[in-house]
Amino acid sequence: MPVEAAVTGIGMITPAGPNTAATWDGVCAGKSLARPDPVLAGLPVDISCPVDFDPDAALGRRLARRLDRFCQLALAAARQAVADAELSPATWDADRIGVVLGVSCNSMETYVREFTLLGEDRQHLVSPLALPRSVASMAAAEVALDLGVRGPNFTVTSACASGATALGVARGLIASGACDIVLAGGAESGRSRMAATCFTQMRALSRGGPEVASRPFDTDRDGFVLSEGAAVLVLEHPDRAPARGARTRALLRGFGSTSDAHHPVAPHPEGRGAESALRAALADAGCAPSDVGHVNAHGTSTQAGDTAEARALLRVFDGTPPPVTAPKGVLGHSLGAAGAVEAALTVLTLEKQLVPPTANLSRQDEGLELDVVTGAPRPVALSAAASNSFGFGGQNAALLFTTA
């Protein structure tokens, strides 16, 4: 019998807006949100997909000043998710609530700033908050501090598969009986000069104009656009949610995690690890490929990545994959947060029976025979959908959601 976790709440902060509704509307509009970024001014690639977010207004000035940006985003999304799930600290058992968040690059700019002071022999100016603001585990820790929850609390870091992997791990905590509720997802602020420089040197970033920079599955795709954001989902035991009168938005039924063991940054050219992760998620959920009516693709808009993913999907679905979307054409690539954002979008696709379009796909690569939704949202009738996430080092994660 598949092990399920009920999704009862969603919180999101993305370049499309400060909440879940705005993010969904922005993704369905199908227009790139990339723009010139003052943070990256003067660099060879100076565009990104920033989040319009005032941390002082959202969290209060004193708390916001203590937190690095990825922690600010995580905390704001977690508060939204708790409210959406209609949870109240007055009614929960804090010892039975866990937090699992995915983070990848976390605070590059904080490290650069403080190391620069140290290298200039100005160590007396290094902030005492530098370490607690910037270590990857602080996003989950700050969520627990803010909400007063005392269950398992840890951070998953598996490159750009981090957010999706965190959800899979969280479902395991529900299934094992360790937790009644887990707040799970990912947070990242990839808009840093160091990250932009590193990815540019690797030829991973698009050099196109902002309006067409990220082009998943397009013949002329040339890389991704750095982004930021956070998504947190509330997972509960499927019996607990209806008992407290909560809405179950979807069920997380399958999770697959694999490694390519192929290359430090390049995916396996045939997408073998991606294929095995999706097959594992299907088996875990007790679903056949024919049960899946939609795939939310990783779709970074790199030549190698999109080709590998398409080949994997064609094999899993015997040459005819279901309708596919790739949100990074709109939102850019939020690195460790991307898998959580896209998982949340997959839940919304199931709820609304509507697949958002993929932005900037004007000429689909002839070698990638996928049914990629473009132009406008497509109405669908589906009961199961998958979300793919892949990261450097060949780290792969696939999630399988079904309707409640």
C-alpha positions, 0 to 999 in steps of 0.5 A: 500500500503506498505511503501517503502524506496529505498536502494541507497548506502551501506558502510561496514567494517567487518572482511572480508574486508574494504568495501562492495565488500571485505565483500561479497567475504569473506562471499561467501568464507564461511571460518571462520575469527576468530583468536587469538586476542592479545587484549584478550590474557590470557582470557579463550576465546581469539579468535575474528573476528577483522577488519583490519582497520587503522583509521589514514589512513582512517580518518586522525590522528587528527580525528581518535584520537578523536573517539572511535573505534565504531565511527571510523568504523561507520564514515568510513562506512557512507562515503562509503555509501554516495559515493556508493549512488553518493550523494554530499553535494553540491546537498542535503538539509542538513536539510532533511537528517537524521542519525539513527545508532544502537549500543549496548555495545559501549565502554566497554574498554574506561569505564574500563580504565577511571574507573580504573584511578578513582578507583586508585585515579588518576582522574586527568588522566581521559581524557576529551574526555572519555565521548564524545568518548564513549557514544553510541550516538556519532557514529550518531553524528560524522557522522552528524558532518562529513557530515554536515547533520542537520536532525533527529539524534539519536541512537537505542539500542536494544541489538543485534537487534540494527542495524536492528531496526535502519533501520526500524526506518529510513524507518519510517522517510522516510515514514513520510516525515520527511526526504528525505534521512536517513543514517542508520545502526549499528556499534560496536567493541565487542573485549574488555576484559570486553565483552569477560569476561562477555560473557564467564561467561554467557557461550555464547562464543565458546571455539572451535578452531578459524577455527570452532568456530562459527557453526550456526545450527550445532549439536556441536555448542557451542556459538559465536565469538566476532567481530566488524564492521559497515554497513551503508545503504542510504535510500531514498524515492523511487520516489527521487532516480530515479529522481536524476538518482540514482541506487536503489539496493533494496527496504526496504518494511517490518519491524517487531519489537517485544519482547519475554517478556520471559527472560533477556538473553534466547530467548523464546524456541519456538521462539514466538517473532522471529516468530511474528517479521517476520510475522509483517514484511511480513504483513507490506510489503504486502507479503506472506511467499511464496513470500520470497526466502531467509532468512538471519538468526540471527544464533549466533551458541548458542544452544538455539538461533539457535533452537528458530529461526529454530522453528520460521522459520518452523512455518512461512513457514509451514515446508519448509523455503526457503534457509537460510544462517547465516553469523556469521559463517564467520564474528563472532558476531558484536553485535549491528552492526550485524543486519545492516551488515546482512541487507546489505548482504541481499540486495547483495543477492537480487542483485546478486541472490546468497545466500552465504554459512554458514561456519562450518556446518558439521552436521546439528542439526536433530531437525532444518529442515532448508535448510541451504546453505553450501559449496559454494554460491547457485544461486537462483531466488528470488524477496524478502528476509528477515533478522532476528535479535534478542537480549538479553532481547528478542528484535526482529527485522525482515526486508523484502527487495525486488528487485527494 
